[in-house]
Every structure is written in structure tokens, then in C-alpha cells.
Amino acid sequence: MRKTLGPWSLTALGIGAVIGSGIFTVIGTAISGEQFDTTSILNTPVADYLIHHTALAGRPGAGPALAVSLILVAFVCGLTGLCYAELASMIPIAGSAYTYTYATLGELIAWIIGWDLILEYAGSNMTVSVGFAAHVVDLLDWFGLHPSAKWISPAYLPEGLQDFAGHDIYKAGWHFGFNIPAFLIVLLLTVVLVRGIRETAEANNIMVGLKLTAILIFIFAALEFIHPTNWHPFAPNGFSGILAGGSIIFFTYIGFDSVSTAAEECKCPQRDLPIGIIATLVICTVLYVAVAVCLTGLVPWQSMAGDAAPVVNALKKLSLTPDGHPLHWVRLVVLLGALMGMISSLLVYQLGQSRVWFSMSRDGLLPDVFSKVHRRYRTPAFSTWVAGFVVAIPSGLFDIGTLADLSNIGTLFAFVLVSIGVIVLRLREPERHRGFRVPGGPVIPVLSVVFCLLLMAGLPIITWIRFFGWLIIGLTIYFFYSRHRSEFAGVK
């Protein structure tokens, strides 16, 4: 590839990937935590149970200290990003973690990462689609339209559902309902992807601009209405809350590794990659911290539990007060910017998920039908449709916290494997050419593994059980099917 990218181009690429929809959606859960009706070991974060040996009825929120959580997450992403950059620079083609892991660490690890990426992309888009639906409901509310709750809320509600006045609509647990807006947006974008209508670079830049504009408008509009008393106590649940908040909000940083995968096109990867990764994380973290500080200053931190659209709902609450009337229009602008940003994220990551399935099928790890290309549209139509329904159906059934956790643990596990891969390859192939080498020997990869595991410990035990169940299913498919059909097995 042509080596045309410098540090500014890489930073712009990274900001476009990181400024996603998480900051408009899961930030409420990260701030307020989750509180269930009954105490259970399954709902307790791993770290809390290991330290205190007690079951909790949910997990603590970070409160205003989410700003600290965001800085911790950015630090971990910086460590892991450098590891990604080294692996990406070791092979002659650009690609995802699955692609270059296959070329460097072998088929089994590649399968695990590929299977994990499916969970990461799916969980991410399920979370975004639920957040998108919540913002659609807010947009309808802005115009005075109020659809029935059973068609705009998930069938499973771990914390129940209340109306704006605080009255119970549904108790916690399963109920008759389906989140139709979340389901429909995924299927609509699936049709777009099957037909091969992809965003141009200019359209993507417009989407990124709208996302940034929505964030900046919210920050500057909120400054006038902040009540400093809402910041006390700053860390209501101590380090446990900060860790849990970081584990929940980690989802919003998915995409920073797009900087590292452009190693092949850098003018000077040894210099430009660290600059691009660090600049991306610094700029995005400043913006995200500003949102967290403003949001927790606007409304009490406890009031955002289970809210899939906390930013616009905070503006809604304030716009109903006499001195908050100007925020009525600010809320509409932020709503539209958030919706466009979510469509952008959904389109990009839904495309990425289907391409992972396509690549795994082409290597023989999944059935051939997943790599079939549509005769007319020249896209992997079957993979795209399967990926669409795999995301759309759970989006209609589950709440945003459950779905975000699946994305977070999948991403963190992939980061652990990539960081370990750097250490293994340093020992196994020390003389192999590296366009970029992580400085400091094994220190940064080891720290990356440690901090990723620390953030994973902030996730509930039930999330770990679901994740291990996902891995067991994947390994079963690999050992009984994929390993006998892969190109390494000589079938192709």
C-alpha cells in the first residue's frame, strides 16, 4: 500500500472510530450502576466478590468519579493499542485482529479471536441499537408522540421500567414486549449492506462531524445549568464503583485500534503510530470526561440507572423547568447528532462483523456459504443477513446493560490475547521484521494484560459465565468441525 498517512491523518482516523455512540447510551449505567430486586452472586462484580465475599443486588456506579474511570480506560487502551500496532506491522496485509493473528499465532488462537470478535461486534451493535431506539423514543416525545411502552422497550428488564414521572410501567424480569425500533434499524442497515451501498469517506466525515458537534453543543449548553452539589460525594462507591464504571464504559472506546491497523500505510510507523494512538485517546478522553462531568453536574448521579439515553433525558428534565427552556432546542440538536452518530457506528461495525464471518469462512473455519458473494451486489449477502438477525433479535429482547457487558468482556479478552501474542512472538520470532516495535520490552504488553484483566474483574459473574459459555460453544465447533476443514487441514 502507499505510505501516505502521517500523525494528523492517523489521529483523525482514530477520532472518527472512537467517537461513537457509547457516550450517549451506556454512560448512564456506568454512572448509576445497576440495582436488581434480589441479592445474587451472579449479579456481583467478580472483584467485589473476591475481596468482600458477599453477594450484591447489582453493581456499584462510579458516580461523578466516572471521569476517573474514563482516564483509566484510555490508559489501558493506549497500552493495548501499542501492542496492536506491533502485530499489525508484522504481516504484509492490513486487517483485523483475526487476520493478523492467523498469520502470526496460528489457527486455534485465530479461531478464538475470530469467535470473540463476533461477540464483540454483535454485543457492541446490540448496545448501540438499543440506545438508538431510546433516542428515537425521545425524538417522538419531542414532537408529542408517545407509542405504547411494550413496543419500545426490551422484553427483559433487570431493573423494571418507569415513566418520566417515576411510576412503574413494568416490574423487573420478563414481560410481553419487544424493542421494535432497535430491531428495525439493524435490519434496515442490513439491507443497505447487502445491496452494497457503502458510506463514502466524505459521508463518514460528515457523520463524525455531527457526532462531535452534538457532544460540544451539549458541553457548552450544560455549563450554565450545572449544580456543583451534584458532584458530592465525588466517588460514592469508592474504587469499586470506579472499576465497575470503567468496565461498563469500556465499550465506548471500541474502534481506537483502527489506528494500529493502518500501520502499513504510515510514512514513519515507529514515530507516527504512537502519536496517532495517544493523540486519539487524549482528545477523545477529554471530550468524554467533559460529558461525564457536565452530565453528573446537571442531574443527580443516581437518577440515570437503566437509562439508555441519559444525555438527552437530562436535557429533557431541565427543559421542563422555567430557566431550562432554551435547552428544549439544544435537546433536539443533540438528539439528531446522536442518532446520526449511532447510524454511522452501526453501519461500520455491522459491516465489520459480516467481514469477520466472511474471512473465517474463506479460511475454512466456517461453512462455505458464509463466504459466498451475491451475484448482483457482489457482497457476502448470507454473512450479512445472518449477522443482521443475530444482532437484531437480541436487540429487541434485552436491556442495554446486559448487551454492553457482552461487548466489553469480548473486547477485553481480545486485547489480552493480542498483548500475550506480542510477548510470545518476541520469544518465538525475535528476528522477524517489525514495522513498529512496542518500546520497553515486555513491560507494556504485561501491563496491558494486567489492566485488561482488572477491568474484566469489574464485570458481573453472570457475564463471565455467559462469556465462557460462548467460548465453549466456539471451541466445540472448532474441534468437531472447523479444524478438519481449514486450509491448514488440506481440505481447500
C-alpha positions as CSV (number, residue, x, y, z in Angstrom):
1,M,0.0,0.0,0.0
2,R,1.0,3.6,-0.5
3,K,2.6,5.1,2.6
4,T,0.7,8.4,2.8
5,L,-0.6,8.6,6.4
6,G,1.1,10.9,9.0
7,P,0.2,11.5,12.6
8,W,-2.6,14.0,11.8
9,S,-4.3,11.6,9.4
10,L,-4.0,8.8,11.9
11,T,-5.4,10.9,14.7
12,A,-8.4,11.9,12.5
13,L,-9.0,8.2,11.7
14,G,-8.9,7.3,15.3
15,I,-11.2,10.0,16.5
16,G,-13.7,9.0,13.8
17,A,-13.7,5.5,15.1
18,V,-13.7,6.2,18.9
19,I,-16.3,9.0,18.9
20,G,-19.2,6.5,18.8
21,S,-22.5,6.2,20.5
22,G,-21.4,4.8,23.8
23,I,-21.1,8.2,25.3
24,F,-24.7,8.9,24.6
25,T,-26.0,5.5,25.9
26,V,-24.1,3.4,28.4
27,I,-22.7,6.3,30.3
28,G,-25.9,6.4,32.4
29,T,-25.4,2.8,33.5
30,A,-21.7,3.5,34.2
31,I,-22.6,6.4,36.4
32,S,-25.5,5.0,38.3
33,G,-24.7,1.3,38.3
34,E,-27.3,-1.4,38.3
35,Q,-29.6,-2.4,41.2
36,F,-31.8,-5.5,41.0
37,D,-34.6,-6.7,43.2
38,T,-32.8,-9.6,44.8
39,T,-29.2,-10.2,46.1
40,S,-27.3,-12.7,43.9
41,I,-23.8,-13.9,43.4
42,L,-24.4,-13.8,39.7
43,N,-25.1,-10.0,39.7
44,T,-22.0,-9.3,41.8
45,P,-18.8,-8.0,40.1
46,V,-16.0,-10.5,40.3
47,A,-13.7,-8.1,42.1
48,D,-16.2,-7.3,44.8
49,Y,-16.9,-10.9,45.4
50,L,-13.2,-11.9,45.6
51,I,-12.5,-9.0,48.0
52,H,-15.6,-8.9,50.2
53,H,-17.0,-12.5,49.7
54,T,-20.5,-11.1,49.7
55,A,-23.3,-11.2,47.1
56,L,-24.7,-7.9,45.9
57,A,-28.0,-6.9,44.3
58,G,-26.3,-5.4,41.3
59,R,-23.1,-3.5,40.9
60,P,-22.0,0.0,42.1
61,G,-21.9,3.0,39.9
62,A,-18.9,5.3,39.5
63,G,-21.0,8.4,40.2
64,P,-19.2,11.7,39.3
65,A,-15.9,9.7,39.5
66,L,-16.7,8.2,36.1
67,A,-14.3,10.9,34.9
68,V,-11.5,8.8,36.6
69,S,-12.9,5.6,35.1
70,L,-12.6,7.1,31.6
71,I,-9.0,8.1,32.2
72,L,-8.2,4.5,33.4
73,V,-9.9,3.1,30.3
74,A,-7.9,5.4,28.0
75,F,-4.7,4.4,29.7
76,V,-5.5,0.7,29.2
77,C,-6.4,1.3,25.5
78,G,-3.1,3.1,25.0
79,L,-1.1,0.1,26.2
80,T,-3.1,-2.3,24.1
81,G,-3.0,0.0,21.1
82,L,0.7,-0.2,21.0
83,C,0.5,-4.0,21.1
84,Y,-2.0,-4.0,18.2
85,A,0.4,-1.7,16.3
86,E,3.3,-4.2,16.6
87,L,1.2,-7.2,15.5
88,A,-0.4,-5.3,12.6
89,S,3.1,-4.2,11.3
90,M,4.4,-7.8,11.2
91,I,2.4,-9.0,8.3
92,P,2.3,-7.7,4.7
93,I,-1.5,-7.0,4.7
94,A,-3.8,-4.9,6.7
95,G,-6.7,-6.4,8.6
96,S,-8.5,-7.1,11.8
97,A,-7.1,-8.9,14.9
98,Y,-8.4,-12.2,13.4
99,T,-6.5,-11.7,10.1
100,Y,-3.1,-11.0,11.5
101,T,-3.4,-13.4,14.4
102,Y,-4.0,-16.2,11.9
103,A,-0.7,-15.2,10.2
104,T,1.3,-14.9,13.4
105,L,-0.1,-17.1,16.2
106,G,-1.8,-19.9,14.3
107,E,-5.2,-21.3,13.6
108,L,-6.5,-22.1,17.1
109,I,-5.8,-18.6,18.5
110,A,-7.1,-17.0,15.4
111,W,-10.3,-19.0,15.8
112,I,-10.7,-17.9,19.4
113,I,-10.1,-14.3,18.5
114,G,-12.4,-14.5,15.5
115,W,-15.2,-16.1,17.6
116,D,-14.5,-13.5,20.2
117,L,-14.7,-10.7,17.6
118,I,-18.2,-12.0,16.6
119,L,-19.3,-11.5,20.2
120,E,-17.5,-8.1,20.4
121,Y,-19.1,-6.7,17.2
122,A,-22.5,-8.2,17.9
123,G,-22.6,-7.0,21.6
124,S,-21.5,-3.6,20.5
125,N,-24.1,-3.2,17.9
126,M,-26.9,-4.6,20.1
127,T,-26.0,-2.0,22.6
128,V,-26.0,0.8,20.0
129,S,-29.3,-0.3,18.5
130,V,-31.0,-0.3,22.0
131,G,-29.5,3.2,22.6
132,F,-30.7,4.3,19.1
133,A,-34.2,3.1,20.0
134,A,-34.2,5.1,23.2
135,H,-33.2,8.2,21.3
136,V,-35.9,7.6,18.7
137,V,-38.5,7.4,21.5
138,D,-37.1,10.7,22.8
139,L,-37.4,12.2,19.4
140,L,-41.0,11.1,19.1
141,D,-41.6,12.6,22.6
142,W,-40.1,15.9,21.5
143,F,-42.9,16.0,18.8
144,G,-45.5,15.0,21.4
145,L,-45.8,11.3,20.2
146,H,-45.9,8.6,22.8
147,P,-46.0,5.0,21.5
148,S,-47.0,2.0,23.7
149,A,-44.2,1.0,26.1
150,K,-44.4,-2.7,25.2
151,W,-43.3,-2.0,21.6
152,I,-40.4,0.3,22.5
153,S,-38.8,-1.5,25.5
154,P,-37.0,-4.8,25.7
155,A,-38.7,-8.0,26.8
156,Y,-36.2,-8.5,29.7
157,L,-35.8,-5.6,32.2
158,P,-33.5,-6.4,35.1
159,E,-34.4,-3.2,36.9
160,G,-38.0,-2.7,35.8
161,L,-39.3,0.3,33.8
162,Q,-40.7,3.6,35.0
163,D,-42.3,6.5,33.2
164,F,-40.9,10.0,33.3
165,A,-42.9,10.7,36.5
166,G,-41.4,7.8,38.3
167,H,-44.4,5.4,38.1
168,D,-43.8,1.7,37.5
169,I,-44.7,0.5,34.0
170,Y,-43.2,-2.9,34.2
171,K,-41.6,-4.8,37.1
172,A,-38.1,-6.4,36.8
173,G,-37.9,-9.5,34.7
174,W,-39.6,-10.7,31.5
175,H,-42.7,-9.1,30.2
176,F,-44.7,-9.1,26.9
177,G,-42.9,-6.6,24.7
178,F,-40.3,-6.1,22.0
179,N,-38.0,-3.2,21.2
180,I,-39.2,-2.6,17.6
181,P,-37.1,0.5,16.8
182,A,-33.9,-1.4,17.8
183,F,-34.9,-4.4,15.7
184,L,-35.8,-2.4,12.6
185,I,-32.7,-0.2,12.5
186,V,-30.5,-3.2,12.4
187,L,-32.5,-4.9,9.6
188,L,-32.7,-1.7,7.6
189,L,-28.9,-1.3,7.7
190,T,-28.5,-5.0,6.9
191,V,-30.5,-4.4,3.6
192,V,-28.2,-1.4,2.9
193,L,-25.1,-3.5,3.4
194,V,-26.4,-6.4,1.3
195,R,-27.1,-4.1,-1.6
196,G,-23.5,-2.8,-1.3
197,I,-24.4,0.9,-0.6
198,R,-21.4,1.9,1.5
199,E,-20.6,5.2,3.0
200,T,-18.1,7.3,1.2
201,A,-15.2,9.0,3.0
202,E,-17.0,12.3,2.7
203,A,-20.2,11.0,4.2
204,N,-18.3,9.4,7.1
205,N,-16.6,12.6,7.8
206,I,-20.0,14.4,7.9
207,M,-21.2,11.7,10.4
208,V,-18.1,12.2,12.6
209,G,-18.6,16.0,12.4
210,L,-22.2,15.6,13.6
211,K,-21.2,13.4,16.5
212,L,-18.5,15.9,17.6
213,T,-20.9,18.8,17.2
214,A,-23.6,17.1,19.3
215,I,-21.0,16.5,22.1
216,L,-19.6,20.0,22.0
217,I,-23.1,21.6,22.0
218,F,-24.1,19.6,25.0
219,I,-21.0,20.5,26.9
220,F,-21.3,24.3,26.3
221,A,-25.0,24.3,26.8
222,A,-24.8,22.4,30.1
223,L,-22.2,24.7,31.7
224,E,-24.8,27.2,32.6
225,F,-27.1,24.7,34.4
226,I,-24.5,22.7,36.4
227,H,-25.2,22.3,40.2
228,P,-21.8,21.6,41.9
229,T,-23.6,20.0,44.8
230,N,-24.4,17.0,42.5
231,W,-20.7,16.2,42.5
232,H,-20.7,15.4,46.2
233,P,-19.7,12.8,47.0
234,F,-17.4,12.5,44.1
235,A,-16.8,8.8,44.3
236,P,-19.9,7.4,46.2
237,N,-18.8,3.8,45.8
238,G,-15.1,4.2,46.1
239,F,-12.6,2.3,43.8
240,S,-15.2,-0.5,43.4
241,G,-17.5,1.9,41.7
242,I,-14.7,3.5,39.6
243,L,-13.6,0.0,38.4
244,A,-17.2,-1.1,37.6
245,G,-17.8,2.2,35.8
246,G,-14.7,1.7,33.7
247,S,-15.8,-1.9,32.9
248,I,-19.2,-0.7,31.7
249,I,-18.0,2.4,29.7
250,F,-15.1,0.5,28.0
251,F,-17.5,-0.3,25.2
252,T,-17.4,3.4,24.1
253,Y,-13.7,3.2,23.2
254,I,-14.1,0.3,20.8
255,G,-12.6,1.3,17.5
256,F,-9.3,3.0,18.7
257,D,-7.4,0.1,17.2
258,S,-8.2,1.3,13.7
259,V,-5.1,3.5,14.1
260,S,-2.9,0.5,14.6
261,T,-4.3,-1.4,11.7
262,A,-3.2,1.4,9.3
263,A,0.5,0.6,10.1
264,E,1.2,-0.5,6.6
265,E,0.2,2.9,5.2
266,C,2.2,5.1,7.6
267,K,5.1,7.2,6.4
268,C,7.0,6.5,9.6
269,P,5.2,3.9,11.7
270,Q,7.8,3.9,14.5
271,R,7.0,7.6,15.2
272,D,3.5,8.2,13.8
273,L,1.7,5.2,15.3
274,P,2.3,6.1,19.0
275,I,1.5,9.7,18.2
276,G,-1.8,8.8,16.5
277,I,-2.9,6.3,19.2
278,I,-2.0,8.6,22.1
279,A,-3.5,11.8,20.4
280,T,-6.7,9.9,19.6
281,L,-7.1,8.7,23.2
282,V,-6.2,12.1,24.7
283,I,-8.6,14.1,22.6
284,C,-11.5,11.6,23.0
285,T,-10.9,11.2,26.7
286,V,-11.0,15.0,27.2
287,L,-14.4,15.1,25.4
288,Y,-15.8,12.1,27.2
289,V,-14.6,13.4,30.6
290,A,-16.2,16.7,29.9
291,V,-19.5,15.0,29.1
292,A,-19.3,12.9,32.3
293,V,-18.6,16.0,34.4
294,C,-21.4,18.0,32.8
295,L,-23.9,15.2,33.0
296,T,-23.3,14.4,36.7
297,G,-23.4,18.2,37.4
298,L,-26.8,18.6,35.7
299,V,-28.7,15.8,37.4
300,P,-28.1,13.6,40.5
301,W,-25.9,10.6,39.6
302,Q,-28.5,8.1,41.0
303,S,-31.2,9.3,38.5
304,M,-29.6,7.7,35.4
305,A,-30.0,4.0,36.3
306,G,-31.2,1.9,33.4
307,D,-31.4,5.0,31.1
308,A,-30.3,4.2,27.5
309,A,-30.4,7.9,26.6
310,P,-29.1,9.7,29.7
311,V,-27.7,12.8,27.9
312,V,-30.9,13.8,26.1
313,N,-33.1,12.8,29.1
314,A,-31.1,15.1,31.4
315,L,-31.7,17.9,28.9
316,K,-35.4,16.9,28.9
317,K,-35.7,17.2,32.6
318,L,-34.0,20.6,32.7
319,S,-36.0,21.9,29.7
320,L,-39.2,21.4,31.7
321,T,-38.1,24.0,34.3
322,P,-38.6,27.7,33.6
323,D,-34.9,28.5,33.5
324,G,-34.2,25.5,31.3
325,H,-36.4,26.4,28.4
326,P,-33.6,27.1,25.9
327,L,-32.4,23.5,26.4
328,H,-35.6,22.4,24.6
329,W,-33.9,23.2,21.2
330,V,-30.5,22.0,22.4
331,R,-32.0,18.7,23.2
332,L,-33.3,18.4,19.6
333,V,-29.9,19.2,18.1
334,V,-28.1,16.7,20.4
335,L,-30.8,14.1,19.7
336,L,-30.3,14.4,15.9
337,G,-26.5,14.4,16.2
338,A,-26.6,11.3,18.5
339,L,-28.9,9.5,16.1
340,M,-26.7,10.1,13.1
341,G,-23.7,9.1,15.1
342,M,-25.3,5.8,16.0
343,I,-26.3,5.0,12.5
344,S,-22.7,5.6,11.4
345,S,-21.4,3.2,14.2
346,L,-24.0,0.6,13.4
347,L,-23.2,0.6,9.7
348,V,-19.4,0.4,10.2
349,Y,-19.4,-2.3,12.8
350,Q,-22.2,-4.4,11.2
351,L,-20.1,-4.4,8.1
352,G,-17.0,-5.4,10.1
353,Q,-18.8,-8.3,11.8
354,S,-20.0,-9.8,8.5
355,R,-16.5,-9.5,7.1
356,V,-15.0,-11.4,10.0
357,W,-17.5,-14.2,9.3
358,F,-16.6,-14.0,5.6
359,S,-12.8,-14.2,6.3
360,M,-13.3,-17.2,8.7
361,S,-15.4,-19.0,6.1
362,R,-12.8,-18.3,3.4
363,D,-10.2,-19.9,5.6
364,G,-12.4,-23.0,6.0
365,L,-13.3,-22.3,9.7
366,L,-17.0,-21.7,8.9
367,P,-19.2,-23.2,6.2
368,D,-18.6,-22.1,2.6
369,V,-21.9,-20.4,2.4
370,F,-20.6,-17.6,4.7
371,S,-18.1,-16.6,2.0
372,K,-20.5,-16.7,-0.9
373,V,-20.7,-13.4,-2.8
374,H,-24.0,-12.2,-4.1
375,R,-24.0,-12.4,-7.9
376,R,-25.6,-9.0,-8.4
377,Y,-24.5,-6.9,-5.4
378,R,-21.0,-8.5,-5.0
379,T,-21.3,-8.6,-1.2
380,P,-21.2,-11.5,1.2
381,A,-25.0,-11.5,1.4
382,F,-25.5,-14.6,3.6
383,S,-23.0,-13.5,6.2
384,T,-24.5,-10.0,6.3
385,W,-28.1,-11.4,6.7
386,V,-27.1,-13.8,9.5
387,A,-25.1,-11.1,11.3
388,G,-28.2,-8.8,10.9
389,F,-30.6,-11.2,12.6
390,V,-28.0,-12.3,15.2
391,V,-27.9,-8.6,16.3
392,A,-31.5,-7.5,15.6
393,I,-33.4,-10.2,17.6
394,P,-31.5,-9.9,20.9
395,S,-31.7,-6.1,20.5
396,G,-35.4,-6.4,20.8
397,L,-35.3,-8.6,23.8
398,F,-32.5,-7.4,26.2
399,D,-31.6,-4.3,28.1
400,I,-28.6,-2.1,27.3
401,G,-26.5,-3.1,30.4
402,T,-26.6,-6.8,29.6
403,L,-25.7,-6.2,26.0
404,A,-22.9,-3.7,26.8
405,D,-21.3,-6.2,29.2
406,L,-21.1,-8.9,26.5
407,S,-19.3,-6.4,24.2
408,N,-17.0,-5.3,26.9
409,I,-15.8,-8.7,28.1
410,G,-15.3,-9.8,24.4
411,T,-13.2,-6.8,23.6
412,L,-11.1,-7.0,26.8
413,F,-10.4,-10.7,26.2
414,A,-9.3,-10.0,22.6
415,F,-7.0,-7.3,24.0
416,V,-5.5,-9.8,26.4
417,L,-4.8,-12.3,23.6
418,V,-3.2,-9.6,21.4
419,S,-1.0,-8.4,24.2
420,I,0.1,-12.0,25.0
421,G,0.7,-12.5,21.3
422,V,3.3,-9.8,21.3
423,I,5.2,-11.4,24.1
424,V,5.0,-14.9,22.6
425,L,6.3,-13.6,19.2
426,R,9.1,-11.7,20.8
427,L,10.3,-15.0,22.2
428,R,9.4,-17.2,19.2
429,E,10.5,-15.0,16.3
430,P,12.8,-12.2,17.7
431,E,14.4,-11.6,14.3
432,R,11.2,-11.1,12.4
433,H,10.8,-7.7,10.8
434,R,8.5,-5.3,12.7
435,G,7.5,-2.0,11.2
436,F,6.7,-0.9,14.7
437,R,8.0,-2.3,18.0
438,V,6.4,-1.6,21.4
439,P,9.0,0.2,23.5
440,G,10.2,-1.1,26.8
441,G,10.5,-4.8,26.1
442,P,7.7,-6.9,27.7
443,V,6.7,-4.2,30.2
444,I,3.8,-2.6,28.2
445,P,2.3,-5.9,27.0
446,V,2.4,-7.3,30.5
447,L,0.8,-4.1,31.9
448,S,-1.8,-4.3,29.2
449,V,-2.8,-7.8,30.2
450,V,-2.9,-6.9,33.9
451,F,-5.1,-3.9,33.4
452,C,-7.4,-5.6,31.0
453,L,-7.9,-8.4,33.5
454,L,-8.6,-5.8,36.2
455,L,-11.3,-4.2,34.1
456,M,-12.8,-7.6,33.3
457,A,-12.9,-8.2,37.1
458,G,-15.3,-5.2,37.3
459,L,-17.9,-7.1,35.3
460,P,-20.6,-9.3,36.9
461,I,-20.1,-13.0,37.5
462,I,-23.1,-13.8,35.2
463,T,-21.3,-12.0,32.3
464,W,-18.2,-14.2,32.8
465,I,-20.5,-17.3,32.8
466,R,-22.1,-16.2,29.5
467,F,-18.7,-15.5,28.1
468,F,-17.2,-18.9,29.0
469,G,-20.4,-20.5,27.6
470,W,-19.8,-18.6,24.3
471,L,-16.1,-19.8,24.2
472,I,-17.1,-23.4,24.9
473,I,-19.6,-23.3,22.0
474,G,-16.9,-21.8,19.8
475,L,-14.2,-24.4,20.8
476,T,-16.7,-27.2,20.3
477,I,-17.4,-26.0,16.7
478,Y,-13.7,-25.7,16.1
479,F,-12.6,-29.1,17.3
480,F,-15.6,-31.0,15.8
481,Y,-15.9,-29.1,12.5
482,S,-13.5,-26.2,11.7
483,R,-10.1,-27.8,12.3
484,H,-11.0,-30.6,9.8
485,R,-12.0,-28.2,7.1
486,S,-9.5,-25.4,7.3
487,E,-6.8,-24.8,4.7
488,F,-4.2,-26.0,7.2
489,A,-6.0,-29.3,7.2
490,G,-5.5,-29.6,3.5
491,V,-9.2,-29.6,2.5
492,K,-9.0,-26.5,0.4
